[in-house]
Amino acid sequence: MPNVDGRKVASAVKATASTTPVILLTGWGQRMIAESDTPPCVDKVLSKPPRLQDLRAALAELVA
């Protein structure tokens, strides 16, 4: 995505529909979680590639 990153996309989603759950898939997930560097517009951070059980758990948590 030229000139756009996941944080910008997440921010745009929340600006449009603030109750929409946002999961950020990133290669930096472990570091972001360890450093508590989750952007305020992101509800959950998962590392790439996500494990299916982690993705399912995140979806279940966010839509419950």
C-alpha positions in Angstrom: 0.0 0.0 0.0 2.0 3.0 -1.2 1.9 5.9 1.3 -0.4 4.0 3.6 0.4 1.7 6.5 -1.7 -0.4 8.8 -1.9 2.3 11.5 -3.4 4.7 9.0 -5.9 2.2 7.8 -6.9 1.3 11.4 -7.3 5.0 12.2 -9.5 5.6 9.1 -11.7 2.6 10.0 -12.2 3.8 13.5 -12.9 7.4 12.3 -15.6 6.0 10.0 -17.1 3.4 12.3 -15.7 3.7 15.9 -17.3 0.4 17.1 -15.8 -1.7 14.3 -13.2 -4.1 15.9 -9.7 -3.6 14.3 -7.0 -6.4 14.4 -3.6 -5.3 13.2 -1.5 -8.1 11.6 2.1 -7.1 11.6 5.6 -8.5 11.4 6.3 -6.4 14.5 3.5 -7.8 16.6 5.7 -9.4 19.3 7.7 -6.2 19.8 4.6 -4.0 19.8 2.9 -6.1 22.4 6.0 -6.3 24.6 6.5 -2.6 24.4 2.8 -1.8 24.9 3.0 0.1 21.6 -0.5 -0.7 20.3 -2.1 2.3 18.6 -5.2 3.6 20.2 -7.3 2.8 17.1 -6.3 -0.9 17.2 -8.2 -3.4 19.4 -5.8 -6.3 19.0 -2.3 -6.9 17.6 -1.3 -10.3 16.1 2.0 -11.2 14.6 2.4 -12.3 11.0 1.8 -15.0 10.1 -1.1 -15.4 12.6 -1.7 -18.8 14.1 -5.3 -19.9 13.4 -6.0 -20.4 17.0 -4.8 -16.9 17.9 -6.9 -15.4 15.1 -10.0 -17.3 16.2 -9.5 -16.2 19.8 -9.0 -12.6 18.8 -12.2 -12.6 16.7 -14.2 -14.3 19.4 -12.9 -11.8 22.0 -13.7 -8.8 19.8 -17.2 -9.8 18.6 -18.4 -11.2 22.0 
